[in-house]
């Protein structure tokens, strides 16, 4: 059955005509790729989402933004949205709360902005370090992404992606962003580019807490249109802030350039040690 991509529940508060204008869809048989970009959420939807998740939200929350990949003939899909991402944030503080100067005051003031949870200051990861791999809907026959055992099959074919094939569809969508009360940045965005035979989606969290830690958490979704094969690779990278600065300095960067580099995930990602990794795949060919 030909299913549409998952629709964010907040879209019901936006005129259908606006949703249509903000949505881009590209069909590369047998897959369909959709992206949607809309403004920052208003107060009502923010309070509703915060209440559902049980934590205050980042300063900039694009709750209606969406990137999805669907395989209509099987019913399989994967989508990326702000609420799904923030739902993976540690809401208990058990994962280790990061602290900087005035962190407690910052957390307390943020709590007061969210109705329904303002009575008690609850610990949560206020760096919004989501471990988000997307929201998968399995195929009608139950097929879905399954973890690969060591050495089994191929990962994402990096060399093929380096080829200068014409890009038929591309977009970049921000899901949320916080400046961590001027102590750094936490931003999650999704990039997608589609070529004739393959596509790559990158969902990246970039979190820099000045003087403390730098994190990059990447989810890559690779699709081979001919084989109808989907591969999802997740990699979490992390290092102490001072180590990252030192490595940038050792690479020959001057202080001004280091300051700029620390704001660019592309310049620091490969400097960070891998602290978590998984590889999954599903073949959607042959059955319906």
Secondary structure, 3 states (H helix, E strand, C coil): CCCCCCCCHHHHHCCHHHHHHHEEEEEECCEEEEEECCCCCCHHHHHHHHHHHCCCCCCEECCCCEEEEEECCCCEEEEECHHHHHCCCCCCCCCCCCCCCCHHHHHHHHHCCCCCCCCCCCCCCCCCCCCCCCEEECCCCCCCCEECCCCCCCCCCHHHHCCCCCCCEEEEEEEEEECHHHCEEEEEEEEEEECCCEEEEEEEEEEEECCCEEEEEEEEEEEECCCCEEEEEEEEEEEEHHHHHHHHHHCCCCHHHHHHHCCCHHHHHHHCEEEEEEEEEEECCCCC
